[in-house]
Amino acid sequence: MTPVRKLEHLWWGTGLGARAARMALVPASVLYRVGTAIHAGLYRSGLRRRRALPLPALSVGNLTVGGTGKTPVAAWIAALLLTRGARPAIVMRGYGEDEPLVHERLNPDVPVVVSPDRIRGAERAATLGADIVVLDDAFQHRRAFRDADLVLLSADRWASAPRLLPAGPWREPLSALRRASMVLVTRKAVSPATASAVADTIRHRFPGIPVGVAALTLQELRGATGESTMPLEALAGTRVLAVVAIGDPSAFLRQLAATDATVRAAVFPDHHAYTHAEVARLASMMAAGEIAVCTLKDAVKLSPHWPREAAPLWYVSQSVMVEEGRDALDAVLSRVLAARPVHP
């Protein structure tokens, strides 16, 4: 079992071994919870203060270790802001080489600033001509003031009783949603009814906080090393080798399987930096007639190493469609847009 599979089994497995391992990690999770509570308390009490940014900011974050669709949603928000006449920039910590490249591919006209210090990152964005910043994965970065916090929850990985790290994938308890300007429940492979039920649960537990639902659906296939395209429906009846290194690989694999393809997976840790040897091995393990498919997040790292003589590598991006709460989301965007500096 690969390290990724072991972690998936630990966090989501229902067998006796997985449950026993989670129980053994409960003391560590308790200590983690205490640490997050102290961190939050320092800001509530004013012992730690938030710093103003030079530009209005919208944070797109989550409560878990990846898997909510944060990158495609943040890119989609930036594109929306562009259509409304803003000059957005993406400011992110940059845990791996993939996410900045994904943003640059999806929005070539939007500057991407990588900085562990979101305040300095926003300052850099201002010098690049931006008048608003989208903070990618900044909900836990309390020091930087933001005008709105959009928090994503995955319906595919929903847990009514979240387990904090390391016994589970949650970075903060659900109570942290009280800081949110809006909660957006995302879904990939689960039904609209399942996502709507999660949204209703959040509405009930956190009245007064707007809640929406967004579907993340696979777009057409694109050649990772060229400009060719292929409809997603072309996967029906084919064999697919799915190469994936994202926060929730299982949802992506279920999306591919829903095309009626026979899918086998090569799963790597989130943000994995593929080596030339690994890519060569992946290409060589493809069977005759098999199609290699990955996410855009993987394609930006795989394509430079993909052998020219191998079968083509294809990637799919996630499109965002709001199914519930569009008016509330528009109100959040309008509030941040209205905070932009007025130039004579």
Backbone hydrogen bonds, N-H to C=O, Kabsch-Sander energy under -0.5 kcal/mol:
donor,donor_aa,acceptor,acceptor_aa,energy
6,K,2,T,-2.5
7,L,3,P,-2.2
8,E,4,V,-2.6
9,H,5,R,-2.6
10,L,6,K,-2.5
11,W,7,L,-2.6
12,W,8,E,-2.6
13,G,9,H,-1.9
19,R,15,G,-2.2
20,A,16,L,-2.4
21,A,17,G,-2.2
22,R,18,A,-2.2
23,M,19,R,-2.1
24,A,20,A,-2.0
25,L,21,A,-1.0
25,L,22,R,-0.5
26,V,23,M,-1.1
29,S,25,L,-2.1
30,V,26,V,-2.5
31,L,27,P,-2.1
32,Y,28,A,-2.1
33,R,29,S,-2.6
34,V,30,V,-2.3
35,G,31,L,-2.2
36,T,32,Y,-2.3
37,A,33,R,-2.3
38,I,34,V,-2.4
39,H,35,G,-2.2
40,A,36,T,-2.5
41,G,37,A,-2.6
42,L,38,I,-2.0
43,Y,39,H,-1.1
44,R,40,A,-2.2
45,S,41,G,-2.4
46,G,42,L,-0.5
47,L,42,L,-0.9
48,R,42,L,-2.2
51,R,143,R,-4.0
58,L,133,V,-2.3
59,S,148,A,-2.7
60,V,135,L,-2.8
61,G,59,S,-0.6
61,G,150,L,-2.5
63,L,152,L,-0.7
65,V,169,P,-1.8
66,G,64,T,-1.7
73,V,69,G,-2.2
74,A,70,K,-2.8
75,A,71,T,-2.4
76,W,72,P,-2.2
77,I,73,V,-2.7
78,A,74,A,-2.2
79,A,75,A,-2.0
80,L,76,W,-2.3
81,L,77,I,-2.5
82,L,78,A,-1.9
83,T,79,A,-1.9
84,R,80,L,-1.0
85,G,82,L,-1.8
86,A,81,L,-2.3
89,A,132,I,-1.3
90,I,111,P,-2.8
91,V,89,A,-0.5
91,V,134,V,-2.6
92,M,113,V,-2.6
93,R,136,D,-0.6
101,L,97,E,-0.9
102,V,98,D,-2.3
103,H,99,E,-2.4
104,E,100,P,-2.2
105,R,101,L,-2.0
106,L,102,V,-2.6
107,N,103,H,-2.7
110,V,107,N,-2.1
113,V,90,I,-3.4
113,V,111,P,-0.5
114,V,112,V,-0.5
115,S,92,M,-2.8
115,S,113,V,-0.6
118,R,116,P,-0.8
121,G,117,D,-2.4
122,A,118,R,-2.4
123,E,119,I,-2.0
124,R,120,R,-2.4
125,A,121,G,-2.2
126,A,122,A,-2.0
127,T,123,E,-1.5
128,L,124,R,-1.0
128,L,125,A,-0.5
129,G,126,A,-1.5
130,A,125,A,-2.1
131,D,87,R,-2.2
132,I,87,R,-1.0
133,V,56,P,-2.3
134,V,89,A,-2.8
135,L,58,L,-2.5
135,L,133,V,-0.6
136,D,91,V,-2.1
136,D,134,V,-0.8
137,D,60,V,-3.1
137,D,135,L,-0.6
138,A,135,L,-0.6
141,H,138,A,-1.1
142,R,140,Q,-1.5
144,A,141,H,-0.7
145,F,51,R,-3.0
145,F,143,R,-0.6
147,D,57,A,-2.0
148,A,57,A,-1.1
150,L,59,S,-3.3
150,L,148,A,-0.5
151,V,149,D,-0.6
151,V,182,M,-2.6
152,L,61,G,-2.9
153,L,184,L,-2.0
155,A,153,L,-0.6
155,A,186,T,-3.3
156,D,186,T,-0.5
158,W,155,A,-0.9
164,L,162,P,-0.5
165,L,170,W,-2.1
167,A,164,L,-1.0
168,G,164,L,-0.9
170,W,163,R,-1.8
171,R,63,L,-3.6
172,E,63,L,-1.3
176,A,173,P,-1.9
177,L,174,L,-2.5
178,R,175,S,-1.7
179,R,176,A,-2.1
180,A,177,L,-1.7
181,S,149,D,-2.3
182,M,149,D,-1.7
183,V,210,P,-2.6
184,L,151,V,-2.8
185,V,183,V,-0.6
185,V,212,G,-3.1
186,T,153,L,-3.0
186,T,184,L,-0.6
187,R,214,A,-1.9
195,A,191,S,-1.9
196,S,192,P,-2.6
197,A,193,A,-2.0
198,V,194,T,-1.7
199,A,195,A,-2.3
200,D,196,S,-2.3
201,T,197,A,-1.9
202,I,198,V,-2.1
203,R,199,A,-2.5
204,H,200,D,-2.3
205,R,201,T,-2.2
206,F,202,I,-2.5
209,I,206,F,-1.7
212,G,183,V,-2.6
213,V,324,E,-1.8
214,A,185,V,-2.8
215,A,321,M,-3.0
216,L,187,R,-3.1
217,T,215,A,-0.7
217,T,319,S,-1.9
219,Q,317,S,-2.4
221,L,230,M,-2.6
222,R,315,Y,-2.4
223,G,228,S,-3.0
224,A,313,L,-3.1
225,T,313,L,-0.5
226,G,223,G,-0.8
230,M,221,L,-2.2
234,A,231,P,-1.9
235,L,232,L,-1.9
236,A,233,E,-1.5
237,G,260,D,-2.3
238,T,235,L,-2.4
240,V,262,T,-3.0
241,L,291,I,-2.8
242,A,240,V,-0.7
242,A,264,R,-2.8
243,V,241,L,-0.6
243,V,293,V,-2.3
244,V,242,A,-0.6
244,V,266,A,-2.2
251,A,248,D,-0.5
252,F,248,D,-1.1
253,L,249,P,-2.4
254,R,250,S,-2.1
255,Q,251,A,-2.0
256,L,252,F,-2.1
257,A,253,L,-2.4
258,A,254,R,-1.6
259,T,256,L,-1.7
260,D,257,A,-1.9
261,A,256,L,-0.8
262,T,238,T,-3.0
263,V,261,A,-0.8
264,R,240,V,-2.6
266,A,242,A,-3.1
267,V,265,A,-0.5
268,F,244,V,-2.7
271,H,245,A,-1.3
272,H,269,P,-1.8
274,Y,272,H,-0.9
279,V,275,T,-2.2
280,A,276,H,-2.2
281,R,277,A,-2.1
282,L,278,E,-2.4
283,A,279,V,-2.4
284,S,280,A,-2.0
285,M,281,R,-1.4
286,M,283,A,-1.0
290,E,287,A,-2.1
291,I,239,R,-2.6
292,A,312,P,-0.8
293,V,241,L,-2.5
293,V,291,I,-0.5
294,C,314,W,-2.0
295,T,243,V,-0.6
296,L,316,V,-1.1
299,A,295,T,-2.6
300,V,296,L,-2.0
301,K,298,D,-1.2
302,L,298,D,-2.6
303,S,299,A,-2.6
305,H,302,L,-1.6
306,W,302,L,-1.1
310,A,307,P,-1.1
314,W,292,A,-2.5
315,Y,222,R,-2.6
316,V,294,C,-1.8
319,S,217,T,-3.2
319,S,317,S,-0.5
321,M,215,A,-2.1
323,E,213,V,-3.0
324,E,213,V,-1.8
329,L,325,G,-2.1
330,D,326,R,-2.7
331,A,327,D,-2.0
332,V,328,A,-1.8
333,L,329,L,-2.4
334,S,330,D,-2.6
335,R,331,A,-2.0
336,V,332,V,-1.8
337,L,333,L,-2.7
338,A,334,S,-2.2
339,A,335,R,-0.6
339,A,336,V,-0.8
340,R,337,L,-1.6
343,H,341,P,-0.6
